[in-house]
Amino acid sequence: MTSPMGGEIPGPGRERAVLTAPPAPERSTAPATPGRDGRDPFFDNAKFLLLVLVVCAHFWADWINHSDAVRSAAAWVYSFHMPAFIVLSGYLSRSYTGRPDQVKRLITGVLVPYLIFETLYALVRQYVLDEGEIDITILQPWFVCWFLVALFIWRITAPVWRAVRWPVAVAVVISMLSGLTSNGNILQFARVLQFLPFFVLGLQLRREHFAWLRARHIRVASAVVLCLALPLFYLVAPRLEEWEWFSWRHDYTELHVSLSFWFFMRVALFVAAAVMTAAFFSLVPNRTTWYTVMGTRTMYALLLHPLLYRAAVDAGVYERIDSPWGKIALTAVAAVVAVLLMTAVVQRIFRPLVEPRLQRLMS
């Protein structure tokens, strides 16, 4: 079993980022005013909420194939949480032109943490979780590390998409064609290609696009869409033979379907992702909240929560609380874990790993 966010799901014996009153209608459609540091609270709020969903969904992993309720809830989350995160990544990469200072930040902020955590995960799995001898391979990302690889590749291609006349359409064609042949597990390249359109879409968006989503009638429609989607996924998700549809990394032969059906499902997932992502962004608060600052530390929760998830698996937690109330309790615990991993205390402790300072190594 695999996780759409994190690659192969690990498990025993297998390898398994201030207004106090509601704004008036005409003001709710305006973009949020950036704070003193120039950051727009809307985007930090969105990143925080998405990361909480990521962590909760990963903690559900061992139940996805055994519980229709969990499978349906997970499908609801997976339908938009990574597309939305990737759209944000694209939007926040609009200024990337390949300048030396930008390349340096990309290396120290994405590539180096990838190398550090690939090594750390391998050592923990071998010496703490006793999974046997684990090879440290930088070409086969484990769990969430695939996203760092993808972000690095997507961002360095950002200048290319400015030279393309219809960038989103071209990216969609590339994504669809990636399903014609297996790309193996090297750098999770199939997933990089299949999620590419969302990053390219983010590059094309402007603040006014997000502002448009905040119109009152759009927000009401978004709430209805998100609410109705859950029972819809309850009808559909348990009947899908392959959960891997939601991982966005397999070609049609690996999913044991015809090419025409693969194209149909991929288009359906694209449409679902676009609608659900827009609905999510529509409902994200655009004011400073108690968790806004935590949205600046999503990388900590992203990279550290897999170790806690694996600890829960190895401790036999899933076997002991395999009940409806147990699943609800673990979901609440996962949400709390996500919040704690985005606190300033965790940032201070793990900054050398997540945000290494390598000025002396850079020219």
Wavefront OBJ file of the C-alpha trace (Angstrom):
o trace
v 0.000 0.000 0.000
v 1.253 3.480 -0.769
v 0.439 6.988 0.229
v -0.282 9.672 -2.357
v 1.767 12.108 -0.384
v 4.557 9.976 0.813
v 5.291 7.142 -1.575
v 5.407 3.691 -0.074
v 3.539 3.341 3.193
v 5.880 1.871 5.772
v 4.864 -0.784 8.205
v 6.196 -3.755 10.140
v 8.344 -5.895 7.907
v 7.874 -3.689 4.838
v 8.873 -0.240 3.599
v 6.207 1.620 3.963
v 4.885 21.663 4.046
v -6.608 41.337 12.486
v -10.128 41.462 11.994
v -12.354 40.452 14.883
v -15.648 40.779 13.029
v -16.724 39.174 9.753
v -15.761 41.369 6.811
v -18.459 43.117 4.853
v -19.445 41.408 1.600
v -17.571 43.871 -0.574
v -14.415 43.513 1.507
v -14.479 39.725 1.613
v -13.624 39.595 -2.071
v -10.447 41.628 -1.715
v -7.040 40.051 -1.292
v -5.702 40.062 2.225
v -3.294 42.839 3.112
v 0.233 41.490 3.574
v 1.613 41.696 7.086
v 4.580 43.725 8.191
v 6.937 41.043 6.923
v 5.304 41.135 3.498
v 3.624 37.744 3.904
v -0.011 37.247 2.959
v -1.754 35.426 5.854
v -4.079 33.689 3.387
v -1.296 31.528 1.995
v 0.164 30.669 5.393
v -3.329 29.752 6.629
v -3.822 27.505 3.603
v -0.472 25.771 4.092
v -1.208 25.127 7.766
v -4.634 23.612 7.085
v -3.309 21.464 4.243
v -0.438 20.144 6.341
v -2.835 19.131 9.118
v -4.812 17.176 6.512
v -1.609 15.591 5.184
v -0.616 14.333 8.625
v -4.107 13.030 9.447
v -4.322 11.217 6.123
v -0.959 9.542 6.643
v -1.998 8.351 10.077
v -5.023 6.694 8.433
v -2.831 4.702 6.046
v -3.013 1.320 7.778
v -6.820 1.415 7.761
v -7.452 2.538 4.178
v -7.850 -0.986 2.805
v -9.858 -2.242 5.803
v -12.425 0.470 6.483
v -14.842 1.997 3.981
v -15.285 5.051 6.201
v -11.549 5.711 6.415
v -11.067 4.979 2.726
v -13.806 7.470 1.838
v -12.470 10.175 4.149
v -8.970 9.619 2.799
v -10.218 9.869 -0.796
v -11.924 13.164 0.092
v -8.663 14.539 1.505
v -6.430 13.143 -1.255
v -8.678 14.587 -3.948
v -7.365 18.067 -3.206
v -4.708 18.255 -0.479
v -1.686 17.642 -2.735
v -3.092 19.515 -5.769
v -3.773 22.519 -3.514
v -0.320 22.338 -1.942
v 1.275 22.133 -5.373
v -0.781 25.054 -6.718
v 0.496 27.109 -3.779
v 4.054 25.979 -4.523
v 3.658 27.151 -8.101
v 2.131 30.468 -7.075
v 4.963 31.125 -4.625
v 7.515 30.237 -7.339
v 6.334 32.933 -9.767
v 9.348 35.122 -9.045
v 11.843 32.333 -9.652
v 14.022 33.183 -12.663
v 17.123 31.156 -11.910
v 19.175 33.966 -10.385
v 22.213 32.738 -8.408
v 20.691 33.791 -5.082
v 17.468 31.929 -5.918
v 19.388 28.811 -6.899
v 21.292 28.957 -3.624
v 18.047 29.157 -1.641
v 16.622 26.265 -3.636
v 19.682 24.143 -2.865
v 19.821 24.966 0.847
v 16.048 24.999 1.383
v 15.001 21.971 -0.673
v 17.858 19.850 -2.002
v 19.992 19.709 1.148
v 17.034 18.893 3.463
v 16.121 16.125 1.016
v 19.590 14.584 1.322
v 19.573 15.004 5.111
v 16.188 13.382 5.650
v 16.713 10.577 3.154
v 19.780 9.657 5.200
v 18.011 10.176 8.541
v 15.022 8.052 7.536
v 17.294 5.218 6.409
v 19.277 5.267 9.664
v 16.149 5.350 11.839
v 14.526 2.509 9.922
v 17.633 0.365 10.199
v 18.834 1.040 13.734
v 15.699 2.167 15.590
v 12.824 0.441 13.797
v 14.898 -2.666 13.088
v 13.843 -3.086 9.461
v 17.121 -4.741 8.570
v 19.811 -3.305 6.372
v 18.527 -0.235 4.529
v 20.404 1.234 1.593
v 20.739 4.999 1.546
v 19.708 5.840 -1.991
v 19.068 9.391 -3.065
v 17.344 8.268 -6.266
v 14.446 6.506 -4.548
v 12.716 8.987 -2.225
v 11.108 7.446 0.843
v 7.711 8.568 2.064
v 7.313 12.372 1.958
v 10.736 13.071 0.464
v 9.309 12.700 -3.037
v 7.746 16.142 -2.613
v 11.140 17.795 -2.093
v 12.414 16.160 -5.273
v 9.336 17.294 -7.152
v 9.516 20.843 -5.808
v 13.165 21.106 -6.832
v 12.433 19.898 -10.374
v 9.290 21.980 -10.800
v 10.902 25.170 -9.555
v 13.972 24.989 -11.767
v 11.624 24.608 -14.751
v 9.589 27.701 -13.821
v 11.383 29.975 -16.348
v 10.617 27.453 -19.105
v 6.861 27.737 -18.588
v 7.015 31.493 -19.124
v 8.177 30.835 -22.672
v 5.319 28.445 -23.472
v 2.191 29.901 -25.077
v -0.319 27.574 -23.380
v 1.633 26.325 -20.353
v -1.204 24.631 -18.452
v -2.458 22.792 -21.550
v 1.062 21.609 -22.374
v 1.580 20.458 -18.792
v -1.697 18.522 -18.891
v -0.613 16.760 -22.098
v 2.725 15.833 -20.502
v 0.909 14.560 -17.416
v -1.468 12.420 -19.461
v 1.313 11.004 -21.650
v 3.255 9.982 -18.557
v 0.690 7.225 -18.090
v 1.715 5.495 -21.288
v 4.835 3.947 -19.838
v 6.298 3.101 -16.468
v 8.867 5.556 -15.129
v 9.948 3.268 -12.317
v 10.741 4.644 -8.885
v 13.677 6.832 -9.894
v 13.084 10.181 -8.163
v 9.347 9.362 -8.236
v 9.450 10.936 -11.691
v 6.034 9.620 -12.732
v 4.451 11.478 -9.843
v 6.461 14.603 -10.660
v 5.020 14.565 -14.185
v 1.457 13.659 -13.252
v 1.189 16.464 -10.694
v 2.974 18.957 -12.979
v -0.188 20.760 -14.238
v -1.044 21.971 -10.736
v 2.371 23.577 -10.309
v 2.163 25.219 -13.728
v -1.357 26.428 -12.923
v -0.022 28.032 -9.753
v 2.581 29.882 -11.817
v -0.218 31.455 -13.868
v -2.408 32.577 -10.970
v -2.558 36.083 -9.558
v -3.907 37.509 -6.297
v -7.127 38.535 -8.006
v -7.876 34.897 -8.861
v -7.826 33.978 -5.173
v -9.811 37.143 -4.399
v -12.507 36.097 -6.868
v -12.968 32.853 -4.918
v -13.878 34.887 -1.841
v -17.120 36.253 -3.276
v -19.988 35.310 -0.971
v -21.864 33.196 -3.513
v -18.647 31.336 -4.404
v -17.949 30.582 -0.763
v -21.467 29.255 -0.210
v -21.137 27.041 -3.289
v -17.714 25.865 -2.087
v -19.080 24.811 1.296
v -21.836 22.853 -0.459
v -19.314 21.191 -2.798
v -17.020 20.083 0.025
v -19.958 18.753 2.064
v -21.555 16.855 -0.828
v -18.211 15.431 -1.958
v -17.834 13.337 1.193
v -20.907 11.113 0.647
v -20.011 10.953 -3.052
v -16.577 9.589 -2.222
v -18.226 7.172 0.198
v -20.143 5.747 -2.760
v -17.170 5.671 -5.129
v -13.940 5.118 -3.200
v -14.730 1.712 -1.611
v -15.595 0.386 -5.079
v -12.250 1.295 -6.611
v -10.141 -1.847 -6.763
v -6.923 0.162 -6.779
v -6.293 2.807 -4.133
v -3.222 3.721 -6.204
v -5.388 5.944 -8.404
v -4.957 8.562 -5.692
v -1.163 8.306 -5.665
v -0.834 9.886 -9.142
v 2.246 7.850 -9.970
v 1.249 4.732 -11.928
v 0.772 4.044 -15.619
v -2.196 2.113 -16.938
v -0.388 -1.251 -16.986
v 0.510 -0.979 -13.300
v -3.128 -0.276 -12.479
v -4.274 -3.218 -14.647
v -6.731 -1.194 -16.722
v -7.078 -0.283 -20.373
v -5.442 2.870 -21.660
v -8.830 4.428 -22.416
v -10.039 3.797 -18.871
v -6.784 5.220 -17.461
v -7.347 8.421 -19.457
v -10.969 8.587 -18.280
v -9.999 8.199 -14.629
v -7.162 10.679 -14.908
v -9.483 13.303 -16.427
v -12.046 12.620 -13.687
v -9.385 13.068 -11.012
v -8.176 16.275 -12.660
v -11.704 17.696 -12.613
v -12.299 16.594 -9.019
v -8.971 18.060 -7.928
v -9.653 21.388 -9.647
v -13.136 21.756 -8.148
v -12.147 20.624 -4.656
v -9.000 22.761 -4.635
v -10.935 25.868 -5.660
v -13.549 25.135 -2.989
v -10.862 24.726 -0.344
v -9.127 27.993 -1.234
v -12.477 29.771 -1.201
v -13.004 28.891 2.463
v -9.489 29.535 3.774
v -9.458 32.576 6.116
v -7.643 35.566 4.623
v -7.006 37.269 7.972
v -4.312 36.648 10.560
v -5.303 33.762 12.856
v -3.709 31.935 15.778
v -2.213 29.415 13.347
v -1.030 31.789 10.618
v 2.547 31.851 11.868
v 2.557 28.047 11.960
v 1.933 28.076 8.236
v 5.495 29.326 7.851
v 6.801 26.100 9.461
v 4.964 23.446 7.457
v 8.230 21.862 6.322
v 8.892 20.764 9.905
v 5.606 18.888 10.195
v 6.006 17.455 6.715
v 9.442 15.972 7.351
v 9.126 14.946 11.002
v 5.672 13.333 11.185
v 6.663 10.147 9.251
v 8.906 9.149 12.160
v 6.009 9.463 14.622
v 3.692 7.565 12.303
v 6.200 4.724 12.031
v 6.630 4.698 15.792
v 2.850 4.250 16.153
v 2.885 1.387 13.635
v 5.756 -0.399 15.366
v 4.146 0.078 18.782
v 1.054 -1.798 17.596
v -1.235 1.193 18.095
v -3.387 0.357 15.082
v -4.187 -3.127 16.300
v -5.151 -1.929 19.782
v -7.501 0.877 18.728
v -9.086 -0.642 15.616
v -12.583 0.648 16.336
v -14.659 3.657 15.215
v -13.854 5.587 18.362
v -10.223 4.557 18.117
v -10.014 5.920 14.585
v -11.575 9.210 15.679
v -9.168 9.448 18.620
v -6.120 8.776 16.447
v -7.290 11.402 13.954
v -7.479 13.944 16.766
v -4.023 12.923 17.972
v -2.645 13.246 14.435
v -4.060 16.777 14.156
v -2.477 17.730 17.477
v 0.834 16.210 16.357
v 0.712 18.282 13.176
v 0.124 21.471 15.161
v 2.899 20.706 17.652
v 5.377 20.028 14.863
v 4.739 23.530 13.515
v 5.505 25.306 16.802
v 8.463 27.581 17.415
v 9.995 25.091 19.873
v 10.225 22.374 17.230
v 11.596 24.894 14.759
v 14.403 25.876 17.148
v 15.349 22.263 17.825
v 15.294 20.948 14.272
v 16.289 24.047 12.291
v 19.785 22.662 11.536
v 18.155 19.714 9.732
v 15.200 21.425 8.046
v 16.738 24.836 7.371
v 20.510 24.254 7.382
v 22.696 27.328 7.164
v 25.342 26.625 4.556
v 26.551 30.098 3.668
v 30.184 29.065 4.003
v 29.691 26.307 1.438
v 28.026 28.578 -1.091
v 29.884 31.057 -3.269
l 1 2 3 4 5 6 7 8 9 10 11 12 13 14 15 16
l 18 19 20 21 22 23 24 25 26 27 28 29 30 31 32 33 34 35 36 37 38 39 40 41 42 43 44 45 46 47 48 49 50 51 52 53 54 55 56 57 58 59 60 61 62 63 64 65 66 67 68 69 70 71 72 73 74 75 76 77 78 79 80 81 82 83 84 85 86 87 88 89 90 91 92 93 94 95 96 97 98 99 100 101 102 103 104 105 106 107 108 109 110 111 112 113 114 115 116 117 118 119 120 121 122 123 124 125 126 127 128 129 130 131 132 133 134 135 136 137 138 139 140 141 142 143 144 145 146 147 148 149 150 151 152 153 154 155 156 157 158 159 160 161 162 163 164 165 166 167 168 169 170 171 172 173 174 175 176 177 178 179 180 181 182 183 184 185 186 187 188 189 190 191 192 193 194 195 196 197 198 199 200 201 202 203 204 205 206 207 208 209 210 211 212 213 214 215 216 217 218 219 220 221 222 223 224 225 226 227 228 229 230 231 232 233 234 235 236 237 238 239 240 241 242 243 244 245 246 247 248 249 250 251 252 253 254 255 256 257 258 259 260 261 262 263 264 265 266 267 268 269 270 271 272 273 274 275 276 277 278 279 280 281 282 283 284 285 286 287 288 289 290 291 292 293 294 295 296 297 298 299 300 301 302 303 304 305 306 307 308 309 310 311 312 313 314 315 316 317 318 319 320 321 322 323 324 325 326 327 328 329 330 331 332 333 334 335 336 337 338 339 340 341 342 343 344 345 346 347 348 349 350 351 352 353 354 355 356 357 358 359 360 361 362 363
